[in-house]
Amino acid sequence: MGFLDKLFGKTPEEENTMNEKLNIGIILGSTREGRVSPQVGEWVKSIADQREDANYEIVDIANYDLPFMGTAETAGIAAWNEKLAELDGFVFVVQEYNHSISAPLKNALDSAREAWNNKAAGIVSYGSTGGARAAEHLRGILGELMVADVRTHPTLSLFTDFENMAQFKPLEIHLENVNMMLDQVNTWSKALKTIR
């Protein structure tokens, strides 16, 4: 190791940290009965797991006891913050409700602060217009939480990617977009890990 490397280079511990696999959470943004987000989330995970470039896991907000902000403090809020703190980046599975994201997802976003900061996120959305309006609302919220959202955004149509708007059957064309989105999430997550 040369003088400049010693002066400006990373320590062996920092190098090891940078070479560790990232932990990426695939966050299901709906808790509604009969929801299809678990189908979409499992599809994203099945694509992600083939890549072997990060550790991917489904994070279902329905599994956390998250009261509406300001109404109570629960163990669920602490568990939620602990889970988010373990993750280096996120993929949000977002459905469009009334031109925006669901109330439970907004509440889950508001139930943490620092655990979101300086991480990256991708968005996979679905709805009658591909969930595009919900995704745009989510981008504004993520900016406030200091989450860098990536550009590539797979959009799934209730008319062409779902049978009877209930059974998820994605078109093959989405595979390339999901992989491109994951490339960007991993690149940005790795870069942002250096400043946390």
N, C-alpha and C positions, 0 to 999 in steps of 0.2 A: 504494500500500500504506500503510495507516494505521499509527499508532504501535503499537497493540495487535497488529496483524498482524505487524509487524516484531519485536515482543517475543515473541509466542507462536506466530506462524505458522511454516510450513515454509519452508525455503530453496528456491530454484528447483531445486536439485539433488535435494532430498528430494521435491519435487512430481513431478519427472521419474521418480524411482525408483518412486513410488506409482502412476504412470500406466503403467508398463511392464506388459506381459502377464506373468501368473504362469506358472511352469513346474510342471506337475502330473504326477507319475509314477503310472502305473497298474501296480501291482506284482503280478506273477503269483506266487501263494503256493504253487505245487506244482512239483516237479521229477520227479514219478513218470512212468514210461513210460506212454503212452496217456492222459495227463492231458487234461482238457477246459478247463483254465484259459486256454489261449491263445484258444480260441473265445469264452469269456466276456469276456476282456480286449479282444479286437478289437471285440466288440459294444459294450462300454462306450466304447471310443475312438471308434467310428463315431458314437455319439450325442454324445459330447463335442466332436468336431471340427465338428459342425454349429453349435455355439454360438458359436465364434470369440471366446470370452472369456478363453482361456488357451491356452498351448502344452501339449498333452497328448502323452505318449509312453509306450509300453509299456516296463516295466523288468522283465526276466525274471531271477529269481534263479538260474536254471539256467545263465545266461551268465557267472556269476562263480565263481571258484574259491574257495569259502568253506569252509575246513576247520572241523570242529567246534571250538567255543570251547576255547582253551587247548591245542590239539594242535599248532598250527604258525602261523607268520606267513607269509602269502603275498601276492603282488602283487594277488591277487583282493580281499583285504580292503581294501587301499588304494584300488583302483579302485571298489569298492563304496561306500566312504566319500566319495570324490570325486563319484560320481554322486548320492548322496543330498544332498550339500552344494549341488549345482546346483538342487535342487528346492525349491519353496516349499510344496508340499503333496502329498498322496498319496491314491490310491484303491486299497485292498487288495482283490484278488480272492481270496477265501478259501474253501477247501473244508473240509468237516468230516471229520476222521479221528479215530475213537475219541472222539467228543464234544469235540474240541479242534482246534487248528490243526496243520498238518504240522510235523514236526521240521525240515525245511529252512527253513521260514519263521521258526520260532522262532530258529534259528541265525542267519539273516540279520538278524533284529531285534537279536540280541545282539552281532552283529559290528560294530555302530556304536553311538555314544552321542550325542555333541554334534551330529552331523549330523541327528539326528531332532528335536532340541530346538526348541520354540516354532514348531511347524508344525501344520497341520491334516490330518485324514484322514477319508475316507469308507470304508465297507466294503460290498462286494457279496459275498454269501456264497451257497453252494449246498451241498445235501446232502439227505438223506432228510427232514429237518425244516427245510429251507431254510438249513442251515448256521448256525442261530441260536446253538447252543452254542459253536461255534468262534468266532463273532463276539464273543460275550460274553467269552470267554477273551482274545481279542485286545484288547478294550477295556481290560482290566486291565493288560496289558503296555504298551499305548500310553500309559496314564496315567503309568507309571513312567518312560517315555522322554520325558515332557513333550510328548506329541503330543495335541492336542485333537481327539477324535473327534466327528463330527457325529451328530445324532440320526437323520436319515432313513437307512434301511438296507434296500436292496433285497435280498430273500431269494428265491432260485431253488430250485425243487423238482426233484429228480431224476426225479420221477414225472410232472410236468406241463410242465416246461420243457426236457426232454431226451427224445429219441427213443431207446429202448433204453438209457437212462442213459448214452449216449455222444455222440449228435449233438445239439448245442445248438439248440433251437428255442423261444426265449423267448416267453411270452405278451405280448401288446401292453400289458397293464395295467402292466408293469414300467417302461415308458418314462417315465411321469410321476414315478415314484419315483427313477429314475436322475437325471433332470434336477433334481429337488428336492434330492437329495443333492449334486449338483455345485454347485448354487447355494450351499449351505451350506459346502461345502469352499472355494469361491472367496472367500466373504465372510470366513470365519475365517482363511484363508491370507493374505489381504490385510491383515487386522487384525494378525495375528501378525508379519507382515513388519516392522511398525513397531517391534517390540521386539527384533529380532535384530541 
